[in-house]
Amino acid sequence: MIESFGVSDPGCVRPNNEDYFLLLPSAGLYVVADGMGGAQAGEHASRLAVETVRHTLEAAAPPTSPDDLLDAFAKANQRVMKEADADQAMEGMGTTLVAAVENDHDLFIASVGDSRAYLFEKGKLQPITEDQTWVNEVGRRLGLDEETLKIHPMRHVLTMAIGVSGQLRVNHYSVRPSPGAQILLCSDGLHGVAPDERISEILAGNDSLEAKCQKLVALAREFGGPDNITAVLLKAS
């Protein structure tokens, strides 16, 4: 069984919120998306992708399998691309996508882009997902140091996103959290802004998941809140 809570906030700079999240305990499904694109396209892409994942998994025969989630990501990619092609105002829209689905005693996690999943267990915060970004897939392999990467002009460039290519690469992982362990799904408005040690301090506390999510948003805003902020917390029982 999983306890869950999520919150999303526009942050301190942007007038609109292009992030979107879903908690669907009945299907054991939890999703975060961070949209991109001009006008309202980013908001539309993130919502469209998440709702496509939702509808695909609700239509699948229970119990939900890892293959069902990968199929849902593929359908989300096709749906976003199709709507972008059909509406000039939506041209170029896309979104990151990270989702966790319960699979027996495990959590199966899939991700595209740079929204992340973390495991907080035994007092340690560990990333589960790997960013599909220029920094992670190109810059580090070129041997660039972390200080250079922090200011590199390509630091915000994604190498993969939902809705931008028919050749979708989905990273996927399986985690078996121990009782009491927490899983954090978040957009880069949190993990790209707030230090890991401060995030760990919040997760280590005795607050409810709701209070922890609110504190995570406040933490990102404390560091300037330059982007939309979304945090979804899961707790294994």
C-alpha positions in Angstrom: 0.0 0.0 0.0 1.1 3.5 -0.8 0.2 6.8 0.9 0.5 9.8 -1.4 0.2 13.6 -1.6 1.1 16.1 -4.3 1.2 19.9 -4.7 2.1 22.2 -7.6 3.0 25.9 -7.5 3.8 28.4 -10.3 6.9 29.6 -8.4 8.0 33.2 -8.0 8.7 34.3 -11.6 6.4 32.6 -14.1 2.8 33.8 -14.4 1.4 30.4 -15.4 2.0 26.8 -14.3 3.0 24.4 -17.0 3.5 21.5 -14.6 0.7 18.9 -14.1 0.5 15.9 -11.7 -1.8 13.0 -11.0 -2.5 10.8 -8.0 -4.6 7.7 -8.9 -4.3 5.3 -6.0 -7.1 3.1 -7.5 -4.7 2.2 -10.3 -1.5 2.6 -8.2 -0.4 5.4 -10.5 1.4 8.6 -9.7 2.7 11.0 -12.4 4.5 14.4 -12.8 4.9 16.3 -16.0 6.6 19.6 -16.9 5.3 21.1 -20.1 7.1 23.4 -22.6 6.0 25.5 -25.5 4.7 29.0 -26.3 1.4 30.5 -25.2 -0.6 27.8 -23.5 1.1 24.9 -25.3 3.2 23.8 -22.3 0.2 23.5 -20.0 -1.7 21.6 -22.7 1.1 19.2 -23.4 1.7 18.2 -19.7 -2.0 17.7 -19.0 -2.6 15.8 -22.3 0.3 13.5 -21.6 -0.7 12.7 -18.1 -4.3 12.2 -19.0 -3.3 9.9 -21.8 -1.2 7.8 -19.4 -4.2 7.7 -17.1 -6.7 6.6 -19.7 -4.4 4.0 -21.1 -3.7 2.4 -17.7 -7.4 2.5 -16.7 -8.2 0.7 -19.9 -5.6 -2.0 -19.3 -6.5 -5.3 -17.7 -5.6 -5.3 -14.0 -3.1 -5.6 -12.4 -1.1 -2.9 -14.1 2.2 -4.1 -15.6 5.4 -2.4 -16.5 4.6 -3.0 -20.1 1.3 -1.1 -19.7 3.2 1.9 -18.4 5.6 1.9 -21.3 2.7 1.5 -23.7 1.0 4.5 -22.0 4.2 6.6 -22.5 4.2 5.7 -26.2 0.6 6.7 -26.6 1.2 10.0 -24.7 4.0 10.8 -27.1 1.8 10.0 -30.2 -1.1 12.1 -28.8 1.0 15.2 -28.1 2.7 15.0 -31.5 -0.7 14.6 -33.2 -2.2 17.6 -31.5 0.8 19.7 -32.1 0.6 18.9 -35.8 -3.1 19.7 -36.0 -2.9 23.1 -34.3 -0.4 25.7 -35.3 -0.7 27.4 -31.9 0.5 24.2 -30.3 3.5 23.7 -32.6 6.7 22.7 -30.8 4.9 21.7 -27.5 6.3 18.9 -25.4 6.6 17.8 -21.9 8.7 15.8 -19.5 7.0 12.8 -17.9 7.9 10.7 -14.8 5.5 8.1 -13.5 5.4 5.4 -10.8 3.1 2.5 -10.8 2.6 -0.2 -8.1 3.5 -3.7 -9.3 3.1 -6.2 -6.5 5.6 -5.2 -3.9 7.7 -3.1 -6.3 7.3 0.3 -7.9 7.9 0.5 -11.6 9.1 3.9 -12.6 9.4 5.4 -16.1 10.8 8.8 -17.1 11.3 11.0 -20.1 13.2 14.3 -19.8 14.4 15.8 -16.5 11.6 15.4 -14.1 12.9 13.1 -11.5 12.1 10.3 -9.0 14.1 10.0 -5.8 14.2 7.3 -3.1 14.5 8.5 0.5 15.3 5.5 2.6 17.3 5.0 5.8 18.0 8.7 6.0 19.5 8.9 2.5 18.2 10.7 -0.6 19.1 8.8 -3.8 18.1 9.6 -7.4 16.3 6.8 -9.2 16.0 8.3 -12.6 18.6 9.7 -15.0 18.1 13.0 -16.7 17.7 13.0 -20.5 19.6 16.3 -20.8 22.6 17.7 -22.7 24.4 18.1 -19.4 23.9 14.5 -18.3 24.2 12.7 -21.7 26.7 14.9 -23.5 28.5 17.4 -21.1 29.5 14.9 -18.5 30.7 12.4 -21.1 32.9 15.1 -22.5 34.5 15.4 -19.1 33.2 18.9 -18.3 33.4 19.6 -14.6 30.3 20.4 -12.5 31.0 24.1 -12.1 31.3 24.5 -15.9 28.1 22.5 -16.4 26.2 24.8 -14.0 26.7 27.8 -16.2 27.0 26.1 -19.6 24.6 27.6 -22.2 23.2 24.1 -23.0 22.5 23.3 -19.4 18.7 23.5 -19.8 18.5 21.6 -23.1 16.6 18.3 -23.0 17.7 15.4 -25.2 14.3 13.8 -25.1 10.7 14.8 -24.3 7.2 13.6 -24.9 5.9 15.0 -28.1 9.1 16.0 -30.0 10.1 12.8 -31.7 8.6 9.5 -33.0 11.7 7.8 -31.8 10.9 7.9 -28.1 13.5 6.8 -25.5 11.9 5.9 -22.1 14.1 5.2 -19.1 12.6 2.7 -16.7 13.5 1.3 -13.3 12.2 -1.0 -10.6 12.4 -0.2 -6.9 11.3 -2.2 -3.9 10.9 0.4 -1.1 11.1 -0.8 2.5 8.2 0.1 4.8 8.4 3.8 5.7 10.5 4.6 2.6 9.5 7.7 0.6 9.5 8.2 -3.1 9.7 11.8 -4.4 8.5 12.7 -7.9 9.3 16.3 -8.9 9.9 18.8 -11.7 13.1 20.6 -12.0 11.5 23.6 -10.4 12.4 21.7 -7.2 15.4 19.5 -7.8 17.1 22.1 -10.1 16.7 24.8 -7.5 16.8 23.4 -3.9 19.9 21.7 -2.5 19.6 17.9 -1.9 20.6 18.3 1.7 17.7 20.7 2.4 15.2 18.3 0.6 16.6 15.5 2.8 16.0 17.5 5.9 12.3 17.9 5.1 11.8 14.3 4.1 13.5 13.1 7.3 11.0 15.0 9.5 7.9 13.7 11.2 5.4 15.9 9.3 2.6 14.5 7.2 3.2 14.0 3.5 1.0 17.1 2.9 3.1 19.3 5.2 6.3 17.9 3.6 5.1 18.8 0.1 4.2 22.3 1.2 7.6 22.7 2.8 9.3 21.5 -0.4 7.5 24.2 -2.4 8.4 26.8 0.2 12.0 25.7 0.0 12.1 26.1 -3.8 10.5 29.5 -3.5 13.1 30.4 -0.8 15.8 29.9 -3.5 14.0 32.2 -5.9 11.3 29.9 -7.4 12.5 30.6 -11.0 10.3 27.8 -12.4 7.1 26.0 -11.7 7.4 23.7 -8.7 5.8 20.3 -8.4 6.3 17.6 -5.7 4.6 14.3 -5.3 5.4 12.2 -2.2 4.7 8.5 -1.8 5.2 6.6 1.3 5.4 2.8 1.4 3.6 1.0 4.3 
